[in-house]
């Protein structure tokens, strides 16, 4: 959850601010964060030992996460480094570092 919050609140707006040309791609990343959150919420509602339904949701979550992280690592991050100027990357890095503690608080619910 902290991963999605951090990217949605800090990284993606920072990329958009710099005129990054792939807004539909960035929108897709946000939708995937929402999908992941919904799947996690569904898993957390199970109170009994794992069932077939639980296993199916877990398998779906694993697939979404794997595809999402691969997309970020092999497309989003390299494209960001390639397309943003060194100054824009430095600004984005500074903002990410500045707000890192917020992500930690978000992940612990504090």
N, C-alpha and C positions, 0 to 999 in steps of 0.2 A: 504494500500500500504506500509506503514511503517512497519507493521507486517511482510509482505513477505520480504521486503528488509532486515530487521534486521535478520531474520532467515537465508535467503540465503547468506548474507554477513558475518555474525558473528557466529550464533549458529551452523548451519550445517557444515561449514568448520571446526569449532572447534571440533565437534564430529568426523568428518572424520579424522582429524589430529591425534586423539587419537586411531585410528584403530578400530573404532566402526564397528561391523560386519554386519550391515544391510544397506549397501550402496544402494541396490535397493529400500529399504523403504525410505531412505533419498531422492533418486531421485524422488520417487513418491510425496513426500512433495513439492519438487521444481516444479514439473509439476502442482500440484494443485494450487500453488501460481500463476503460469502463467495463468491457467484457470480462476481463480478468477479475475485477472487483466483484462483479455479479456472481461469477463462478465461485469465488472465495466465500462470498456471503452464503451461497447455497450449501457449500460444504460445511460451514460453521453451524448450520441449522440441524445437522444430524446429531441426534443424542444417543443413538444405539450403535452397536458394533457395525462396522462397515457392511453395507448391502451392495447388491448389484448396481443399484441406482447411484450410490456413493462412488463406487468404482468407476462407473461410466462418467460421472462428472469430473472425477479426479483425472481420468484419462484425457478428457476434453481440455481440462485446465493445463495439463502437461503439454499437450499439442499446441495450444494457444501461446503458452509461455515460451516454448522452444522457438516457434516461428517468430514471435515478437522480438525476443532477444537476438536472434539471428539477423532480423531486419535492421535492428538498431546497430549491431556490431559491424555488419557487412555493408550497410547502405547509409543509414542516417549519420552515424558518427564520421565515417570517411568523407561523405559529401559535405558535411558541415565544415570539417577541417579544410577541405579543398576549396569550397566556395566563399567562405568568410575570410575577410582580410585578417592579417595578424592582429591589428588593433581591435577588430570586432571579437576575435577569439579571446583576446586578453580581457576585454570588458566582460564577456560572457563568463569566463573563468573566474574573474573577481566576484561577479554576482553570485555564481554558484558556490564559491567558497564562503561568501558572506552569509548565505542563507542555508548552509549545510546544517547548522544547529536546529533550524526550524524543521527540517526533514526528520531529524532524530526525535524531536519532540512529537512530531506527527506519528511516527512509527510506534511510539510508546503510549500514545493517547494522552500525553500531558500537555 
